[in-house]
């Protein structure tokens, strides 16, 4: 007997909680149990069929959720924290991204025998890492400040950049099918970038002014910021396709670096909301995976995963960190950590559906390969990154101490005694 929609939503929510709790109990990144729950509920038992449950609302919901996640991550990006490493981050989202794209595209073309256009689309989709996978992994790995900042900035900045780059590759495929001029491609890039940067900066400044001047009462601030972010995302996409991710990212970075704007309550609210959205989205998108199609690709798919892990990422880091102050130990761990996440899953699912409707052959294989890369990188790196960080001696010590509130004689004597006892 098919389950009702309310019960399925409850199952998704409870499964998200259980996955997060298991991750906390076993000291694993939450992405790992979330993927397991999604695969069990979806392709293994067919309890959850997201396309039937959400219908046409599935991808709008995914897009809005990713926008909130990116904005929340951008709120933590302060320019003064990345001083000295800005060049590395810039290289990672430009030269490094292109290197990753070329290696993965060639691997799909040569090993999986994909048509060049589809191989390029897989390469474009999988250049992104993203805060949805980096942030939970960093909580478990606990690398030093330099590695942590580089990975966090790369994950958040490369999401909108990678999404726009993927859109351009997708536009190129569609243009070739319709034999249109390439000038349209460059026009799309210019409009998308201009709208994203301009609207994002304007919206961030206006929101910062509203918060500083208390135009919103305290009890409406969290709700107001959320509504404004989603409205800006929608307006941006209406002005230029797929510019919304860039807009909300720029908006968050601008707001985070404005002076005299208290964001503590907003950041706390957005972190909780992002945790909820990430949990639900991973389960929903993993439930759409076709296991039979995944297994049918066989050993060539394993070879692609090895190319992603041992060729694409090391080359990306080698070129991006050339001449930087990072130590070889830092570079080695950076070369190992690059899990793929929600943006890759969402964008690949959306474009595969669009290509299938256009009659493009093998469009369904796009989602299969992208999810294989997501699962492969998440599982491998989740299980090995923390031991590798300890072996390289780039892991921070687990916080341990006592906070004494007050500075009277008893408190100071207690503090000295605890200090002597280490």
N, C-alpha and C positions, 0 to 999 in steps of 0.2 A: 504494500500500500504506500503510495507516495506521501511524503511528509508535507505538512502545510508550510507556507512561507514564513509565518512567525516562528514556528518551531525550528526551521532551518537557520534563521537568523540567530536564534538562541544558541543553537549548536555551534555556529561560527564563533559567537562571543565566548561561550564556555571553553571551546577548544583553544581559543587565543589565550585565555587565562591559564589553562593547564599547560600549554606549551611554554609560556613565560615562566610559570612556576617550576616546571621541570628543568628549564635552562638555569634558573637561579639555584635549584637544588644540586644539580650536577656541575655547576660552574661552567656552562657552555654558552656560546653566543645564542641568543634566542632564535636566530634565523634557522638554525638546524632543526630543532623540534617543530617549528612552524611549518617548514617544508614537509616534514614527515606527516604531520597532521593533515595538511592539504592533500597530499598524495593518497593517504589512507581514505579520507572522506570523499575524494573525487574519483580518480581512475581505478582505485582498488575495490571500493565498495559501492561507488555510484550513489552514495547518500546525497552528496552535494553536486549539483550541476549548475554552475554559476550562470551560464547563458540562459537557462530556462528560468532560474530564480529571478534574475535582474533584468533580462531582456535587453532592450535598447538603452537602459539606464546604466549598464555595467561600465562602459568606458567613460562616460561623463563622470561617474562616481570615482573611478580610478584617477582620472585627470585632476579632479578637485582635491582628492586626497594627496596626490603627489605634490600639488602646489602648496598645500599646508605644510607638508613635511619639509619641502625645500625652504620655505619661509622661516620655519622654526630653526632649521640648521643655519641659515644665513644670519639669524639674530645673534648667534654666538661667534661670528667672525669679526674680530676687531683687528683693524689694520696694525695697531702697535704690537700685536702678538706675533705677527709674521715677519717683522723686520729682520732683514738678513736672509730670509728664505723666500721672499717674494719672487725672485727670479726662477727658483725651482718650481714653484706653483705655476707661474706663467708658462714655463717650458712644458710642464706636464699636460696642461690643457691646450697646448698648441702643437709643438713638435712631437711631444710624447704621444698625444692622441692620434696624430697622423701615422706614426710608426706602428702603434697598436692596430689601427685600422688596416694598414697594408698587410701586416703579418697575418691577422685573422682572416682577411679576405682571401689572401693567397692560399691559406690552409684549407678553407672551405672549397675553393675552386679546384685545387689540385687533389685533395684527399677525399672530399665528398662528391666531387664531380658536379658541383652546383653550377648553374649558368653564371656568367660573370656578374650580371646585375644583382642576382639574388645573393651571391657571395659577398658583394660589396655592401649590400644592405645588412647582412649578418655582421660584417665587420664594423659598420657604423653604429649599429644598435649596441654592440658589446664593448664599445670604448669607455662606457660610463661605469663608475664604481657606485658612488652615491652614499649619502648619509644613512640611509636605511640599513645598510650592511656594515658600514665603517664604524658608526657610533657604538653599536652593541659589541662589535669585535674589539674595539679599543678598551671597553670596560673590562674585558677579560684579559687581553694581552698586556695592558698597562705599559706601553713603550715610553721612552723618554719624551721630553717636551717637543723636541725638534721633529721627531717622527710623527708624533701625535698631531701636531699642527699641520704638517705637510699633508698627511692623509686626510684630515678633516677638511682642509681648504680644497684639496683636489676633489674629494668626493662631492662637495656641495657645488663648487664652481663648474665642474665638468658635466653635471647633470643637464643644466640648460644649454650649455655649449654643445654637448653631445646630442641633445634632442634636436637642436637646430641643424647640426651637421647631418643627422639621420634624415631629417626632413628634406634637406637638399639632395641627398642621395636618392631618396624616394621620389622627389620631384623629377630628378634626372631620368629615372626609370619610366615614369609616366610620360615625360616629354618625348622620350625615344619611341614609346608606343604610339604617340600621337604625332610624331615628327614635327614638333614645334621648335621654335628658336631657342637657343641657349641663353639669349638675352633675358628671357623670362626667369631663368634660374638665378642670374645675378641680381635681377630686380627683387626677387623673393628674399634673397639674403640681405640686401640693403634695407628693405622695408622692415623685415623681422627684427634685425639688429637695432635699427633706429627706434622702433616702437618699444622694444624691450628695455633699452637703456634709458630713453627719454621718459617714458611713462613710469618706469620703476623708480628713477631718481625723483621725479615730481611727486609721486604717491608717497614715497618714503619721507620726503621733506614735509609734505602736508600732514602726514600722520604724526610725525615727530612734533610739529608745531601744535597740533591738537592735543597731544599728550602733555606737552610742557605747559600749555595754557589751561589745562584741565577743562577742555570743552566737553569731555565725557565724564560723568560721575564715576567714582571708583568701582561701583558694582556693575557698570556697563562697559568697562574698559576691555576686558577679555573678549566679551561678545562683540563689541564694536570693532576691535582690531581684526577679529576673525571675519566678520562680515565685510570689512573694507578690503581685506586681502583677497577674498573670493570674488568680490565685485571687480577689483582691479584686474584679477586674472581673467575673468570673463570678458571685460572690455578690451583687454589687450589681445586676446585671441580673436575677438570680433574685428579688430583693426588689422591684425596680421596673423595669419594662421601659425599656431604653435609658438607664438612669441610670449605666451603667458608664463612659461617656466622661467625664462630669462627675466621677465618683469618682476615677478615676486622675489626672485633671488636678489636682484639689484635693490629692490625695495627693502628687503631685510638687512642687507649689508649697509645701506645708507642709514637706516634707522639705528642700527647697532653702533654706528660711529658718530652719531650726533651727540653733542654735549648736553648735559643736564636733562637727559631723558631717562627716567627710572623704568627699566624694563624687567625688573626682577619678577613681579607677579605674572607678567605676560609670558615671559620665558618659561616659568614653572607650568603655567596652564598649557602652553603649546607643547612642552615636552610630554606631558601626560596625554594630550590629544594625539600627538604623533605616535606614541607607543601603542595607543589603541588602534590607530589607522594602519600602522605597519603590520601589526599582528593580524588584523582582519584581511588586509590586502594580500599578504603572503599566502594565507590559507586559500583565499578565493582564487587567486591566479594559479597556484600550484594544483588546485582541483581541476583546472582546465587542461592539464597535461595529458597527452596521449602516450601511454607507456609502450604500447605495441610499436608505434612509429619510432619511439626512442630506441628500443631494442633492435629494430630493423636496420638502423644505421651501422651497428656493429663496431668493429675495431677501427675503421677510419674515423669515427667520432671520437674514440679515445685518443687517437693521434692528434686530432684538432685540439682537444683539451690539453694535451702535453705541450703543443705549440703555444697555446695561450699562456700557460703557466711558466714554461721554461725558455721561451723565445721572445714572445711579445712583451711581457712585463720587464724582464731584465734589460732588453734593448731600450725600452721606454725610459727606465730609470737611469741607465748609463748615459744616454744623451741629455736627459733633462737635468741631471745633477752635475754635469761636467763643469769643473771649475768652482763648484760650491764649497762651503765650509763643512759639509756633512762628512762624517767619518765613514770608512769602508763598512763598519758594522751597521751603521744606520742605513747605508745604501743597500746592503744585503737584505735587511728586513723589509725595506721598501720594495725591493725586487720580488719579494714573496707575497706581499699583501696587496691584493686588488680584486676583492670579491665583487661580483655583479649582483644587482638587486632589483628593486621595484620598478625603476624607470625602464630598465632593459626589458623586463617582463611585460610591462604595460604597453610600451611603444611597439614592441614586436608583435604583440597580440593585435593591436589596433591596425598596424600596417598589413599584417597577414590577412586580416579580414577584408581590408580594402582591396588588396591585390587579388584575392580570391573572387571578389565581386566583379573585378575587371577582367576575369578570365585568365589571369597570369598563371602559367604552369608551376607546380611545386610550391605554391605560396604557403601551404600548410606546413612545409618542412622548416620554414623560418622559425616558428614558435618552438618546434621540437629542438632545434640546434641551440637556440638562445637559452632555453630552459636547461638543457644539458650543461651549457657553460655556467649558468647560474648555480646549478646544483653541484657541479664539479668543483668550482672555485670556492663556494661556501663551505662544502663539507671538508675539502682538503685543508683549506686555510684556517677554518674554525678549530680543527683538531690539532694543527701543527704550529700555529703562529706563536702561541704562548710558550711552548717548550723551546722554539727557535729563539725567541726574544731572551729567555733565560740563558740559553747556551751562548748567545752573542753578548750577554751582559749589557743589554740595552733596556732592560725592564725595570720600572720603578718599584721600589719596595712597597709592600702593602701598607697603607696608612695604619699607624698604631700609636696611640697616645691618649692623654687625658686633657680635657679642657677644664680649667679652673676659672670660674667666674668670680672676680673680686681680687683685691690685692692687699687684704689685711694680713696681719702677722701670722695667723694660723694658716691661711692659704699659701703664703710664701714659704713657710716652714714645710708644709706638705709637699709643695712643688720641689723644693730642694731635696727632700727625702726621696721622692720618686725619681728625681734626676740621678741621685747617687746610686740608686738601685737599677738604673737603666730602664 
